[in-house]
Structure formats: structure tokens, C-alpha cells
């Protein structure tokens, strides 16, 4: 087959759904037939669509109110139903601004298929399609892994989030600072959270390897107010993986998986001001406690354990 996927849709749904979906899937080397890309000026419309329908392994059908109103998308659907003929599952139905009950009334045969809805987000829909269409094991070598580190309040988290915001479908964030060990252990080591021994690198590495090999992982959510894990967040693989934190350059096993290392630098005075502002406003800490901890733990821990990683 020439294509992995044919996308049948009404033109009205192209901008808000089809183009973002195509962009996401193509990042995973999925070969897609869709009209904007394949049909050129002067081409025979029917022949080009016939070519796409016959040379695609699967077909995503965007079922929407617009789809049900248009004649041509329904002709495509008829052709796909005829091709299936009870022998193979080709049609991958996606609900868009429409309910399952609406489809059941429109086509009882089609409603017998498992569907996903864009209400769950384009990323979710794309991952469900990838689970069916992708025939290759995830090739982590095609990923870009970026490590971002620096001192406390240097701006490393801000930078990681800005990169994520610029390409939300292409970047996943892995925050190493969520992997601190239990408070009893951390409180009894030198400089506490500013010591790499405070980080559970074994668990972090286990989750990180799964992520860059194409698997969803549940990342613990560390609460810096209580110093406890207060839940978990699903992290979904993407072409660019950013691992960020104080000690991402402190572990050789993590280092060897990075394609690019970014060190974020800031003046001492600026870091100090940011630390006071953050900890008093966001973490409910006493001003004297923040200043005392910065002097006795943050700065000496930075000089002993973090500065040597600037290479």
C-alpha cells in the first residue's frame, strides 16, 4: 500500500480538525492521503480519490454534521464500506461535534464500530489512530531528547514550558524534580533537596526510558509545600522530549540519552530575588526561613553539586 491512512472529511472541518490531526500524525512517519496534499490543479478529482481509497491501509472518517450534509464524503464512505465487506477493518470513525446516537440513526452498521470523539482532544484521537495504524515499534532514535538544567530559579522550568507552548503537539515535558525521595530520607542528608542523592534516579530513569521508547508513563506530582507526592500525571510521548531539573546532568545514564544539553544561567542576585518571591508567595514559606535556607542549603548545594555539571 502506498499510504497508511486516507482521511475522509467535509471541507468545513479541515482547518479546525483535519490539518492539526495530519500535522500530529506525520511527525510519526505516517503516510497520509488527504485532498489538500494530493490533489493538484488540473487533476481528475474522482481518479485521485479512487487512488487514495484503494492504496490506503486504513481510512479515518470524520463524522460530523458537515460530513452528513455533503454528498462527496458519503460517497467515499460508501466505497470504504464496500471495500470492507466484512473481511477487514479499514474504517476508523471519529466523532466531531456529533453524538453516537446521531450516527446510530444515520447508519446502524457504522455505529457498530468503536469510535472516539474529538471532545477528548486531538492528541487523544491521534494516539488512538497511531495505536491502530503504526506497524513499527517506536523508534526512539528518531526522537530528540533535550536536557535543561541550571541553578534554582535560573529560569529552566520557564524555558521548558515556553518550548512546549510553541509546539504543544511535538513536545513532552519530564520534570525530574518530581522524583524526590521520601521526606524522612531527604531531611537527613546534606543540603536536603539541593543534593542529587535526594532524587530517586532509579525510578526516574525507569519512567524516562519508557517515555522515550513511545510509552505513556504516570509521573508523580511532588508537592513542594508538603514534600509529598500528591498524585500522578500521565505523560504522553512526543517527537521532542525535554527532561528538566536541578540534577538532570548529574546522572550518566540520563546524560547518554540526551541529544542536546541546555544550561540556563542567571545572576546570583536575580536567582535570590526569584527564590524569595516564589517560596513566600507560591509555597507559603516564611521570609526568614527562605533566606536562611538559601544561605545554608541552596547556594552551597549549587556550588558543590550543580556547578560542576557546567561543561
RAURBEL-V734008 format. One record per helix or strand of 3 or more residues. SS is the DSSP state (2 for helix, 1 for strand). FROM is the first residue (numbers start at 1). LEN is the number of residues. Records with the same first field share a line. If there is no record, write none. Layout:
SS->FROM-LEN ; FROM-LEN
//
This chain:
1->3-6 ; 56-9 ; 91-6 ; 144-7 ; 171-5 ; 217-7 ; 228-8 ; 240-5 ; 260-5
2->11-16 ; 35-4 ; 45-10 ; 65-5 ; 71-14 ; 100-7 ; 108-4 ; 118-3 ; 122-12 ; 140-3 ; 156-11 ; 176-4 ; 183-4 ; 192-3 ; 196-3 ; 201-12 ; 252-4 ; 268-14 ; 287-23
//
